[in-house]
Amino acid sequence: MEENGVFYQGFSKGKRKEVPGVHSDEPYYDITVLIYLTPGLPYECGTSLWQHKQTGLINPATAQDARRLKMKLTDVRNQLETDSKDRSKWIEIDRVGNIFNRMVAYPSGALHSATNHFGGDLKNGRIYQTFRIGVDWTSHQMNQSSLG
């Protein structure tokens, strides 16, 4: 809830340059919605969904995943974190291109990242806004408390 409606920036150059890391958002069972806010960015500055090559995971690690991998859950989570900025450790399984004012929605727990960042400041960087939508998956109805 504290991150609902937050604006973010992702730059590919300058002192705030950042390599987009693969991650998931919490709560995992919400829907993450983002809106691309910089006109004219290249299509490849969108959002990618990923599968971790070593573990096969496309969502955050669970105790069941750790048992299947014969690893401690903390070790699996640490491996995902260690590999998060090394694209050679991942398979891109889906991509949504960046188009100004486009809205994208995906399960918050899906392992994802910006495909690429862009620019070096607020005038030409990758700027976007995110929202979290709570869903009660047991009844398949939106959770009114998360709509706020």
C-alpha positions in Angstrom: 0.0 0.0 0.0 2.8 2.4 0.8 4.1 2.1 -2.8 0.8 2.5 -4.5 0.9 5.3 -7.1 4.7 5.8 -6.7 6.7 7.3 -9.6 10.0 5.6 -10.5 12.9 6.5 -12.7 15.5 4.2 -14.4 18.6 5.7 -16.1 21.1 4.1 -18.4 23.8 6.7 -18.0 25.1 9.4 -15.7 25.6 9.2 -11.9 22.2 7.6 -11.4 22.9 4.9 -13.9 21.4 1.5 -12.9 21.4 -2.0 -14.3 17.8 -3.3 -14.1 17.7 -6.2 -11.8 15.2 -9.2 -11.9 12.9 -9.1 -8.9 9.4 -9.6 -7.7 7.0 -7.2 -5.9 5.2 -7.7 -2.7 2.6 -8.8 -1.8 3.2 -11.6 -4.4 -0.5 -12.3 -4.9 -1.4 -8.7 -5.9 -1.4 -7.4 -9.4 1.3 -4.8 -10.3 0.2 -2.2 -12.8 2.6 0.3 -14.3 2.3 3.1 -16.8 5.1 4.3 -19.0 5.4 8.0 -18.8 8.3 9.1 -21.0 7.3 9.9 -24.6 9.5 8.6 -27.4 11.5 6.0 -25.6 12.6 2.9 -27.5 10.3 0.0 -27.5 13.0 -2.1 -25.8 12.8 0.0 -22.6 9.7 -1.9 -21.6 9.2 -4.7 -19.1 10.4 -8.3 -19.3 9.3 -11.4 -17.4 12.1 -13.9 -16.6 12.8 -17.5 -15.8 15.9 -18.3 -13.7 18.0 -20.9 -15.7 19.5 -22.7 -12.7 16.3 -23.2 -10.7 13.6 -22.9 -13.4 11.7 -20.4 -11.3 9.5 -17.7 -12.7 8.1 -16.7 -9.3 9.6 -16.1 -5.9 11.1 -19.3 -4.3 8.9 -21.3 -1.9 9.7 -24.0 0.6 8.4 -26.5 -2.0 10.8 -25.1 -4.6 13.7 -25.4 -2.1 12.8 -29.1 -1.5 12.7 -29.8 -5.2 16.1 -28.1 -5.7 17.5 -29.9 -2.6 18.6 -26.5 -1.2 17.7 -24.3 1.8 15.1 -21.8 1.0 17.4 -18.9 2.1 20.1 -20.3 -0.3 17.6 -20.3 -3.2 16.5 -16.8 -2.5 20.2 -15.7 -2.1 21.0 -17.3 -5.5 18.2 -15.3 -7.2 19.4 -12.1 -5.6 23.0 -12.8 -6.6 22.0 -13.5 -10.2 19.5 -10.7 -10.4 21.6 -8.3 -12.5 23.4 -11.0 -14.6 21.2 -11.5 -17.7 23.1 -14.6 -18.7 21.5 -16.4 -15.7 18.0 -15.8 -17.0 15.7 -16.6 -19.9 13.4 -13.9 -21.1 10.0 -15.5 -21.3 7.9 -12.4 -22.2 8.3 -8.7 -23.0 6.0 -5.7 -23.2 7.4 -2.8 -25.2 7.6 0.7 -23.8 5.0 2.9 -25.5 4.1 6.3 -23.9 1.1 6.1 -21.6 0.7 2.3 -22.0 -0.6 0.4 -19.0 1.0 -3.0 -18.2 -0.4 -5.4 -15.6 1.1 -8.7 -14.3 1.1 -10.8 -11.1 3.3 -9.0 -8.6 5.2 -12.2 -7.8 6.3 -12.7 -11.3 10.1 -12.4 -11.7 10.5 -9.3 -13.8 12.6 -6.2 -14.6 12.8 -3.3 -16.9 14.1 -4.6 -20.2 16.4 -1.7 -20.4 16.7 1.7 -18.8 17.2 4.9 -20.8 18.7 8.4 -20.6 20.3 10.1 -17.6 17.8 12.6 -16.2 14.1 13.3 -15.8 13.8 14.9 -19.2 14.8 11.7 -21.1 14.9 8.8 -18.6 12.7 5.9 -18.2 9.9 7.3 -16.0 6.9 5.2 -14.9 4.3 5.0 -12.2 3.3 1.8 -10.4 0.1 0.6 -8.6 -0.7 -2.5 -6.6 -4.1 -4.0 -6.9 -5.1 -6.5 -4.1 -7.0 -9.5 -5.3 -8.7 -12.2 -3.2 -7.8 -15.2 -5.3 -10.0 -17.5 -3.3 -13.1 -15.8 -4.5 -11.6 -14.2 -7.6 -12.9 -10.8 -6.4 -10.9 -7.6 -6.0 -10.0 -6.9 -2.4 -11.8 -3.6 -1.6 -9.4 -2.6 1.2 -6.5 -2.5 -1.3 -8.3 -0.1 -3.6 -8.2 2.5 -0.9 
